[in-house]
């Protein structure tokens, strides 16, 4: 099985636009934004800035919202892949979830704090805990998880899901697992909100990626899941197997804790395209959160690579003006958007963008526009601490 083509066979999302990949995509193409002052999230660190909240009707009747959002996204991904459950021996990469010894020991940690820190101490080792029965994490007793799935927690800041994609693809190409699931969720909580305020990343108004008047990020929340398999496995169930994870590059590099390096981003995107054997670039779904420095560095990188490929006016989009920044899982809605851009031949606009930065080799759509003949799309995903990743999708 070594070297087999790895495809995306299922996608699932819960976002501030609603439940489901279709709802996310239709809102994105329409240029909708749901960033507004919070209705439920409260914190001493929160000062009324716009955020992307998942509608209350989509939350659980009781229990942790993070687990609920993850479970709903996983169920959609499995249904899209025409699978009743994960095949035995599958790999599960959980992003945005972490074991935290403090949880369960400190009575002050409950609600959003407990969700931030993750499962309680001992949860992983209990007979009904995560490693022996992943249903424990998702609260799903209906057997959608294989009992012998190997669950791995991965954290590379806001690039976690893209790093997980890299590991998942490598494992599948090596024949180490029949399928790999990348899943997780982000919920608004005071710890992550405070961490963004400390570095002055949060905008007072809604995020406007690539706009000349942009002033920072808006945080969002939601759940996300991607199911990866070999093309032959997907085709055996009648799936089109048309979206290949063709190239990936992950880099931990840079000289600043929070700022992006245009040089590192350029190398990351260039290397991912080389890994894909690509000599063209039809579309980019950018990381673009709305910060002045980060968006500018990413634009320079895309311009450089587009010039090297002699690619004219590459359309570049971002979803973060629509739903906010989902932190550790932010790569999943980005990959879903890039996949659907290729499937539908449509480049979505960037919500909130009114006055685009001047560009030469890049086009920043203000409304949805056609992508005739598009076969290759890149997704950028970056995080604090020098975490950088680019993923290249090819449609067959």
Secondary structure, DSSP 4 states (H G I P E B T S, - for coil): -TTPPEEEEEEEEEETTEESHHHHHHHHHHT----EE-SS---TT--S-EEBPPPGGGS-SSS-HHHHHHHHHHHHHHHHTT-SSPPTT-EEEEES----TTTTT-TT--THHHHHH-SPTTTTTSTTSTTT-THHHHT-TTS-S-TTPEEEEE--GGGHHHHHHHHHHHHHHTTS-S-EEEEEEE---HHHHHHHHHTT-B-SS---TTBTT---B-BB-EEEEEEEEEHHHHHTTT----EEEEEEEEEE--SSSSS--HHHHHHHHHHHHHHTT-S---EEE----S-HHHHHHHHHHHHHHHHHTT--SEEEE-SHHHH-B-GGGHHHHHHHHHHHHHHHTEEPP-TT-SSBPP-SSEE--SS-EE-TT--EEEEEEEETTTEEEEEEEEE-
